[in-house]
């Protein structure tokens, strides 16, 4: 895997970052390379916790802002090494992590090193394990282990937004619906009861469910409710006596995770629901002075964030936060993941202008 060279162009740095494979829980090499770059900048104070890094300026500015991004990606699917391509009229970087979110990390690294005299004191946060269960999340671990480092007036998460400002985020809940049956030989199915077939009723509920669009503080958040996993059976000649349907509810930030779970129990009344994962959403917070200043400084259009992001963690810490980064979020995790070069430069210019005013 390549060594990182901060003197390279933003495009070259993004490609090198992508080509350092860092699937969740395998971020050590990338964290080592990022630490080398940050530690060489005399204006930054660097703290490492596992494979997460916090680099801070300490210039006694009147306010401090936080800029964060995760180092990990979902598993590679034949889409590395990353390469520069020409699609129609624009250049794009194609490869795992280009959108989610090595492009944002490249912008952060460039600015962290180059901006030695920013308008605010800046805390740059590079963390691990964002793409897996919330209890493993590196930002959450930093907040537990080093709460004094995760403090500021405003936060920017460089998740992909197509270089737009996306306020808040939906929350997420995953539940399992378990069905019981009776084992039998598949040649004599009448002697048993097929647990997988019993999933038909909750699947029909999902198929007919109409998700809502909820307006929160002037932004429209689209909800979703979907089956995302089915498991059951022990052999191809045995009628299964157990089956599990996993359902994911992405809910608007007008409700808490507890309220979202209560709603699921109403939707699936009569079924046994086991909550396996939950994360609160975050209201937009765009009426805060710091957020309004950021939007004005970047000149970016504003919309809602449909997926869950770590702005919710900042919200829990009473730090208003927005999503702002390169790449189309609909291409995150896709096999054809790719980021337009123009997005990289737009976000770099937007953040640099805001921090340099």
N, C-alpha and C positions, 0 to 999 in steps of 0.2 A: 504494500500500500504506500502511496506517496507521502513524503514529508510536506508539511504546509509551509508555504513561503509567502509572507504577507506583502512582499514587494510585487507580487504578480498582480495582474489586472483583476478586477472584480469577477469577470467571466471565468478567467483561468482558476481563480481561487474557488469559485463555486464548483467547477468541474472536479478539482482535486478533493474538495470536501465530500462530494458525492462518491468519489472513488475510494474513500476510506469507509469501508463497510462498517456500519454501526447499528445493526439491528438491536433492538432493546435488550439490555443486559450484556451487550458486547461493545460498549462505548469506550473502553479503557484507552485503546490506541488513539482514538480521536481526541479524547479528553487530555491525553498526554501532549498531543500536538498543539491543541488550543492553549494549554497551560504554558508551553514554551513561548508562544507568541505573546500572551498577556504578561507573563513575568518579565519579558524583555522591555516592556514599556515603562519607563521610570515614573510616569504620572499615575500608575495604577497600583493599587494594593490588592493582592490576589489571595483568596482563601479557597481551599479545595476540600470537598466533603465527598468521599467516594469518587464517582465520576461526574460530579457537579462542581462548577467553578463560579466564584463570585469575584468580579474585578471592579474596584471602586476608585473613583477620584475623591480626593479629600482636599478641596480648594476653599472650604469655608464659604460656599455660596449660600444664598438665602434659602434655597430649596433644593431638594434632591428628587430625581426621577429614576425609575427603574426601567430597564429595557431587557427583555428576556426571550429566550428561545431554547428549544430542546435539541439535543444532539442525536437522539436515536431515530430510527426509521422502522417501518414495518418490514417483514422479510422480503429479501430480494427475489424477483420473479423473472430472471433472465434479462433484467434491465440495468445491468452494470457490465462493463464500465460506462460511465456517462460520456456523452459526445455532444458536440456542437453541430446542429443541423439547421438547414434553411427550410422553413415551412412557409409556403406562399411568399409573403413580402417581409417576413421577419425571421430573425435568428432565434433559435430556442435551444436550451440545454435539455437533452433527453436522458433520463436515468432515474433510478430509485433515489428518493430524497431530494430531487431537484425542486419539487414543490413543497414537500412536507419533511423538513423545512431547511435544507442545506442552503438554499438561496438566501433565506433570512439570516442564517448564521454567518454567511459570507459578508453580508452587509454589516452586521453587528461587529464582526471582527475588524473589518476595515475602519469603521468609525471609532471603535474603542481605542485602537492604536493611534489613529491620525488626529483625533480631537483631544489634544492635551489641555486645552483651555475652553471647555464648553461653558455655555451660559449657566447651566445648572451643575451641581454635583451629580454624577451619573453612576448608578450601580448597574453593571452589565452582568447578566445571569445566564450561564450556559448549563443546562441540566440534563439528566438522564431519565430513562424509563417513563417517558410521557405516553408512549403508545400501548402501554399495558395496564394492568389493574391499578386503580387509583392509589392503593396503599403503598405501591412501589415508586410512585412519582417522586423524582428528584427535587422538584420545587417544594413539594410538601415536606420532604425530609429536611431541606434547608430551613424551611420555616420552623420546624420543630427543633433542629439542632443549633441554628444560628439566627434566632428571631431578630437580633439586633442588626443583622445585615439586610433583612427584607423589610426595610422601612423607607417610605418616600411619600411624596405628595401626589404622584401620578405614575402609572405604569403603562408601558407599551409591550404587547406580546407580538413578536414578528411572525405569527402564523400566516399562512397564505390567505390573501384577501383580494387578489388581482390589483394590488396597489391602491385599494380603497380603504377607508376607515370603517371597520365593522364593530358596532357597539354591543357590549354584553355577550351573552351566549345562551343557547338552550341548555337545560339540564338533561341528565340521562339516568335512566333506571333500567336494570336488567332483572328479569324474574324468570324462574323456571316453573313450568306447569307440569306436574308429574301425574301420569296415568298408570293404573294397575290393571293387570290382566291375569290370565291363567295359562301356564305353559302347556303345550301339547305338540305332538308330532304334526308337521305341516301337511302330512297325508291324511290326518284326521282332525282338521281344524275345529270341528264341532265339539271336540272334547275339551277345548280350551276357550280362551277369550283374548283377542288380539289387542294388546295395549296400544300399538301403533295406530290401528284403525280408530281407537278411541280419541286420538288427537284431532279427528275430523271436526268435532264441534268447536273447539277453540280456534282451529284454523279457519273455519267458516266465519267466526266472529271477527277475526282479523281481516278476512277478505272483504267483509262488508263494512268495516269500520271506516268512517270518514274523518280524517284528521283535521284539526282546527288550525286556523291562522289567527293569532292573538296579537293585538296591538299593545305594545308596552312602551310607554314614554315616547310615543310617536313613531316607533318602528314596528313593522309587521314580522312576527316570528312564526314560521311554519312548523307545526308539530308533525311527528311521524310515529307510527306504531307498527312494528314489523316482527315477524318470526325471523330469527337469525341463526338458529341451530336446532337440529332434531337428532336425538340419539335414542337407540333402543335395539333390542335383539341380541342374541348370543350366537346364533348359527343360522344358516340359510334353510335348514330343514326343521326349525323350531318356531312355533308360534310364540311371539315375545310376551312376557308377562309384565314388562315395565317399559315405559317410554317417557322421554322428557322433551318438552318443547321450550326453547329459550326465546323470550320476547324482549325486545328493546324498545323503550318508550323515550323519545326525545321531546321534552316538554318545554313550553315557553317559560321565560323567567318571571312570569306573573305569579307562579306558584312554587312552593318548596318541594323538595324531594319527598317529604312525608305526604304532602297533598297529592303529588303525582302517584305515589304508591296506593293511596286511598282510592284514587280514580281508577287505577288498574283493577283493584278488588271489586269495584262496581262493574267495570266492563266484563270481567271474568267471574261474575258472581257464581258461587257453587263449586268453583275449582280451587284446588290447593295451590297457592302461589308462594314460592320461596324467593325472597329478594337476595340476589347474588352480588349486585354492584349498584352503587348509586353515587351521583355527584350533583351538587347543587348547580343551578344556572346562575347567571348574573344579569342584573338589570343594566341598561345601557350606560347610565351615569353621564350622559352627554350634556346634562345641564350644569355639571360642575365647571367651575371657572378654568381649571387646568385642562379639562377635556376640550372646552370650547377654544381655548388658546391653541391647543395642539391641532385641532381641525382647521382653524384659520391659518396657522403657520404652514401646514402641509398643502392646503388648498385641495385636499382630497374629498371626493364624494363620500357620503355616509350611508350605511345600510346596516341591517342586522346580521349577526353571526348565527347560522342555523346549527352548526355542530357545537359540541362542548369543547371548550378550551380552558386553559389555566387562568384566564381572566376571572373565572369564578373563584379561584383561590385568592387572588388579589382582592376581590370583592369581599370575601370572608374576613380579610385583614383590614377592611375599611379603606382600601386603596383603590380609587377609581382607575379603571384600566380599559384599554381598547385593543383590538386586533388590527395590525397593520403590517403587511408583508407582501413579498413578491409571489406570484404563482396563482393559478386558478384553483380555488379550493375543491372544485368538483373533480379535479385530476389527482388530488391527494390519494395515495394508496393504489392508484390505477397502474396497470402494467405499462401504459403509455405515458406515464408521468413526465411532464416537461414544463419548463419555466421559460417564458419569453425574456430575452436579454433586456428588453425595454423595461420590464417590471423591476428588474434588479436596479437599474439606474434611477427609475422613478422613486423607489423607496429610499435608496441611498440619498438622493437629493432632498427628499422630503424630510428625512430624519436629520440630515446635516443642516438643513436650513432652520429647522426648529431648534436644534441644539446650539446653533451659532448665532441666533438673533441677538 
